[in-house]
Amino acid sequence: MKLLIEGEWRESSSGLMQDKINPSTGEKMAEFPLATKDDVGMAISAAADAFENWYYAASKERGRILFKASLLIEGRRKELEDILISENGKPSLEAKEEVDGVIDQIKYYSGFERKISGDLLEGPGSEEKLFLHKVPYGVVVALTPWNFPAAMVARKLTPALLTGNTVVLKPSSDTPLSAEWIVRRFTEAGIPNGVLNLVTGKGSEIGDYIVSHKKVSLVSMTGSTETGQRIMKNASANMAKLILELGGKAPFIVWKDADIKNAIKTLLWAKFWNAGQSCIAAERLYVHSDIYSNFINKLQHALSKMKVGDPRTSDMGPLINKGALNNMKEIVQDSVSNGGKVIFGGEQPELKGKFSKGFFFEPTIIENSDQKSRLFQEEIFGPVIGSTSVSDIEEAFEKANDSKYGLASYLFTNDNRIIMDSFDKIRFGELYVNMPGPEASNGYHTGFRLTGQAGEGSTHGIEEYLKIKNIYVNYSRKDLEIETVREEILKPSQG
């Protein structure tokens, strides 16, 4: 693969490459270039130089190009699905669903080509008007994660480009191939040179530089809270706007009157989709004490049927890398050392053949009543869930809210009063009641507390890439009424 800078696909100026490992096999599958600060600087300058022409292009034309990109992706979607399976380890069905999401998001956003509106208001005086005019920020840096490497690229690129911004995209080093594939479809659709640029490399080497560059006006990033906090510090020097979607620790509440079958079906998705590597993954299970044993027994039975292994033929694929695998082992050991009990899974499965070196981990349930434990407080980002029983709905709400994160949450009950109470009492950016996710393109994906700021999706997400310019107009052609002291200043001089 290569970098894209000012419309040219090129090598890194250093010539250095890094191996990309297939998480299912632990073996090298490709190489990608390690961009230098010089490469990043050229990409940002190219985006800045291209901004004015792209901004003045008709929004209808920008929308047309983006919609064409969605058609190109749709026509060759199997290629992208195969990349996601090998690069990310996604099971075939999940890869298909992610590509569905890519196409849906691009088509959704491109449909706003002529729907962005400002306001025309009465001015302070007669024959005066106030225009609230929405304009793009300029150069946008898009930093995308590895867990949904195609969907997040589409979610960030499309609204940024539609609204007239230019973009420098830096994908995760764990998943650069899907980003390159999508960017190539955008360029084939007619994105002008410099409007969209792609750099790959180590965040530790170019991350601080790319977000603090003086020509960058907005940074959109999905990743860890720690990385988001670092970006906030580095971007503050240039007062760049930030769109940050960071950590999550979703509670999953099952009340005594819930439809247990549907709750378990949803939990299988909400926890073990993408091997639990999702910011909206259910990580804390709170079940009413009256049904706790029954629910856990049925959940264990369902998990016993889940096949882990080859993503093309299994229900759950691998973790993204060896570090993630080691983290799961550490989480289990720490939980057991601190009073937790593994009631299902907890091990690395023994697989044969080429998958024996893959980064797989079993679906795992750890029973623990310690709300302050690492299991219930830290983001796990893997197929491990902590479970405990609750007997009072206020206790369930309180424990659900006891988190430094606030992205997604789940509630299963048929009690309408509890449902209505949950609207206010479960304090998360998203609440799924009696249903699974993920978030829809026309929903506003946002969170509370350390989950970040701003959001993506819907008309609100599009307008995150626009700022309001206030324009006051007097069209009366009359002499202005101004203060006496200024009248004196403006009098013609005598003599």
N, C-alpha and C positions, 0 to 999 in steps of 0.2 A: 504494500500500500504506500501512498504518498501523501504529502501535505498539499493543500490547495491554497495558494497565495496569489491574489490579483489575477485569478482566472487561469493560473498555470499550475499543473500538477508537477511537483518537484520533490527532490530528496531534501533531507535536513542539511543545513549548511555545514554541520559537523560530520555528516556521513554516517553517524551512529544509528544503530538499529537495536530494538529490544525484542526478545522472543515473546510471542503470545502463546500461552499454554491452554490446551483444551482441558477444562476442569473435569470432564468425564474420564479422561485417560491419564491425565498428568503429563502428557507429552506435548512437545512443540507442534503447533499447527500453522504458524505464520510469523512474520516479523513486521514491525511497524517502526517508522522513523521517530527519533528523539529530537524534537524541535529545540532549538536554542533560543535564547532571549532575542538574538538578532532576527530569527525567523518570526517570532511572536511580534516583535516591533514592526517588521515589514507587513505582517498580516493586518495589524491594527491600523497602520498608515494607509494600507490599501482600502480598508473599510471606510476610513475617514475621507479619503479622496473620492470614493464612489458615492458617498452619502447624498450629496446635493442632487445629482442626477436621479438617483433612486427616489428621493423624497419628492421631487417634482414630477416623477412619472405618475400617470393617472392611477388611482387606486384600482380602477377596473382592470388595468393592465397588470398590476401586481397580483391581483386575485386570479387573473387568467393564467399566469405563469404557475402559481402555486397549485391551482386546480389541475393543471396539466401534469405537474409533478406527482400528484396523487394517482393519476391515471397510469403514469409510467410505473409507479410502484405496484399498483394493482395488477398490471399486465405481467410483471415479473416477480410476483410476491413469493413464489416458491424459493427463489434465490435467497431472499431475506430470511425466510423461515429456516432454511438450512444453516445460514450463518448464525442465527440465534441459538439453534440446537447445539452447534459445535463450539461457538464462542462463549456462550453463557451457560450451556447445559440445560436449557429449557426442554421439558417434555414436548413432544410434537404438538399436542393440543394447545399448550400454553404459548408456543411459538406462533401458531396460527392465530390465536386470540390477540397476541400483541401486534401482529401485522394488521389484523382487523382494526385495532385501535389506532395504528399509525395512519391508515387510510381515512378512517372516520375523522380523526382530528384535523388532518390537512383539509379535507373537504369542508368540515364545519367552519374552520377559521377562514378559509378562502371565500366562503359565502358572505362574509362581512365586508366585502370589497366596497360597497356603497351604503353601509348601514351605520357607520360611525358618525355620530352627530355631536355638534356643540350646542351653544345656546346664544340666542339674541335677546338681550334684556334692555329695558328702558335705562337710559343714562341718568346722571344726577339732575340734569336740567332738560328743558324742552329742546327738541331737535338735537338730542344727543342719544347715542346708542352705546351699549356695551356688548362686545362680542367675546364669548368664551370659546376660543379656538383651540382645538386639540392638535398638537404637533408631536412628532417623534423625538426621542431623546438624542439619537445620533448613533454612535458605535455601541453595540451591545455585545458583551462577552457572555456566551452560553456555556456553562459547565455542567455536563450531563453525567449521571451515575451509571454503574455497571448492571444494576439489577433489572432495569427495563431500558436497555440501551437504545432501542429503536423508538419506543413510544416517547421517551423523554426528549429525544432529538426533535421529533415532530412537534411536540408540545411547546418547545421553546423557539424553534426556528420559525414556525409558521406565523404566529401572531406578531413576532418581532419584525419579520419581513413585510407582512401585510400592511403594517402601520407606517412603513417608510423608513425603518431603521436598517442599518447594515450590521452584519454579524461576524464575529470570530467565534467559532465553535471549538471547544476543547473537550473531547469525550474522555471517559475514564480509561486509564491504561489497561484495565482488565477487559475492555470491550471496544476497541477502536474500529473494528472491521465493519460492524453494522452502521456506525456513524458515517464512515467513508462511503459505503454503498448508498445510503440515503442522500448524502450530499451530491454524489454523482448524478442521481436522478433529478435533483433540483437544478443542477447546471445544465443537464440535457433539456430540461423544460424551458430554459431561456434566462435564468438568473444572470444578469450582467457581471462582467469581470469585476472583482473586488467587493461586490455586494455581500457575498458569502465566502468565508475563508475557513479552512480547517487546519488546526495544528494538533499534533499528538505528542505526548511525552510525559515526563514525570512531574506531578504536581509539586513535588518538593523542590524542583529546579526552576520551573517556569510559572508556578501557580501564583506566588506573591507578585511577580512582575506583571503578569497579564491583568490582574484585577486592580493594580495601582497605577497603571499607565495613564498619563494625563489626557489622552485622547478618548478614553473609555468613559461613557456617560451612564451606563447601566450594566449591572452584573446579575444574571439569572443563574442560580445554582441549586441543584438538588444533591444532597449528601448528608454527611454527619453534622451534628451540632457543633462539634469542636472545629471542623473546617469552616462552617458558617461564621463562627465567632472570629476566626482568623481573617476571613474575608472582610468582615465588618471593619476590623482595625486597619487593614491595608487599603481598602477602598475609601476610607474616611478622608484621606489626604486629598482626594480629588472630588469628594462629596458625590460620588456616583450613587445612583439609586440602586437598591438591592431588592431582588425577589429571591427569597430563601425558603426552600422547603427542606427541613432538617429531620431530626429524629422523631421516632414514634414509639409508643408503648401501649397499644390499644387494649382496653378492657373488653371482655366478652361476658356479658351478664345473661344468665339463663334462669328465669323465674319459675316458680313451681307450676304455673299454669301454661308454660310454653309448649309449643309443638316440638317435642324432643327430636323427632326424625328430621325436621327441617333445620333445627338448631345444629345438629351434628353434621348434616350435609353442608351447612354454611361454614361451620368451624373447620371442616376438612379443607375447604377452600381458603378461608380467612387465615389459617395458621400455616398450612403446608403448601399453598400456592407458591411457586418459585422457591421451593425448599425453605419457606419462611423468610426469605430475603426480600421483604417488602416493608416500606415505612407504614403501611396500613395493616400490617399483619397483627392478628390477635396474639397477644403475648401474655395476657393474664386472664385466667378463667375463673369466674365467680358464679357458682351454681347454688341454688337454694338447697338448704340442708335436707328438705323433705325428699328431694329427687336426686341428690348428689350421687349416691351409690349407683342408682340405676343409670344415670346419665354417663358416669365414668365407665361403667361396664359396657354400655353400648358403644361408647367412643373407642374403647380398647378393641372391641370386636371389629369396628370399622377400620381401625388402623392396622389390624392384623392382616387385612386383605390388601393393604396398600403395597404396591411393588416399588422398590427402590433400586435404581440401576440405570441401564442404557436409556437415555432420554427419548429414544425413538420408539421404545416399547414399554416404558415404565410409567408409573403414576407420578413419581418424584425423582428429579435429577440430582446432580451434585451441588455442593456449595461452590462458590466462585473460585476459591483458591485454598492453598494449604493453610494459610493464616486463619481463614474463616473456619476451617475444619478443626484446627487446634483450639480455637476459641470455644467451639461447642463442647469439646472435651473438658476444657477448663471450667465452663459454666456448670456442667454436670458435677464435676468433682467438688467445686465450691459449694454448690447447693446441698449436696449430700453431707459435706463437712459441717454445714450450718443448719442441720436438722431436716433437710428435705429428703423425700423418699421417691426414688424412681419407680413409677408404677407401670411404665411402658417404655421400651426402647432404651436409649441412653448409650448406645455403642456405635462404632463404625462398622457397617455390615461387611462381611467377607464376600467379595465378588470375585469372579473368575475371569480369566482372559484379559483383554485389553482394558477392562474396567477395574482391574484389581488395584491400580494405582490412582484411581479417581478420588475426588474429595467428597465422598458420600457420607451421610450420617442418618441414622434411623429417626423416624418420627418419635418424639419423646414427650412424655408427661411426667412432671415432677410435682408431687404433692407437698405443699408447705403452707403453714398457717402464718408465717412471719411476713407481714406486709412490708417490712423495712429491709427484707433480704435483697441481695443483688438480683435474684430471680424475678422479683416483682418491681424493681426500681430501675434497672439498667436495660437499655435496648439490647436484645439478644441477637436479632437478625439471623435467625436460623430456625430449624424445625424443632425447637424446644419450647414448651409452654408450661407455666406454673399454674397449679389449680388449687382452689380452696373452696370451702362451703361458706355460705352466708345465710342468715335467717331473717334479716330485716332489710327492706328496700333502701332505707336511708343509709344503712351500713354499706350496702352495695354501691350506692352513689358515692359515698364518702371514699371508699377504697378505690373506686374507679378514678376519681379526681385526684387521688394521692399519687401524682406523677409530675415530674418536671416537664414532661412532654404533653402535647395536646392535639394530636392530629385526628386519628380515627377512633371510633368506639362502636360497640355492637350491643344490642339489647333484644332479647327474645321474651316476649310476654303477650298474652291476649287481654291484659287488663288495661283498658283505655285510660284510666286515671294515671297509672304508672307511666304509660306512654307519653301522655301530655306533660306530666311532671318532668320526664326525662329531657324534654326540650330545653328546659332551663337548668336542670340540676346536673346533667352530664355535660361537663364543660370541655368539649372538644370541637374542633373545626368541622368534623363530619360525624354523623350518627346514623348508623344503619339499623333500622328497626324491623325485625323479622325478615331480613333479607341480606344477601351478600353484597359486596362491592363488585368491581372497583368503581371509582368516581366516573361520572359521565362527562363527555366533552362540554356539555352545557351546564355542568355544575362547577362551583367555584372551589377549587382544591386549596384549602388553607388550614392553618392550625393555630393553636394558642401556645402561650408560654415559650419554652425553648424549642418548639417545633419550627420557629422561624417568623417571617414577616411577609406581607403581601400574599399573593396567591396566583394560581393559574387555572385556566378553564373559564368558560362562559364569557359573556360580554365584559364582566368585571376583570377577567384575566387579560383580555385584549387591551383594555384601557390601562392596565399596568404599564404598557409599553408606550403610553402617550402622556404628555403633560399639558396642562392648560395654560394657554397664553391669553392674557386679558388685553383686549384692544378697545380703547375708548375713542369714540368718533363724534365730533361736532360737525354738523353739516348745514348750519344755519346761515353762514356767511355774515353774521352780525358781529359787532364789536363784543369782545368778551367782557363779562362783568368780573372785575378783579378788585382786590383790596386797594384802598386809597393810596397806601404807600407805594404800591406798584404802579398806580396811575401816575404818581409824581415822577417816578423813575423814567417812565416812558414818554413824558412830555417833551416836545421838541425843545432843544436848547435855545436860549434867547441871545440875540446879538450876533 
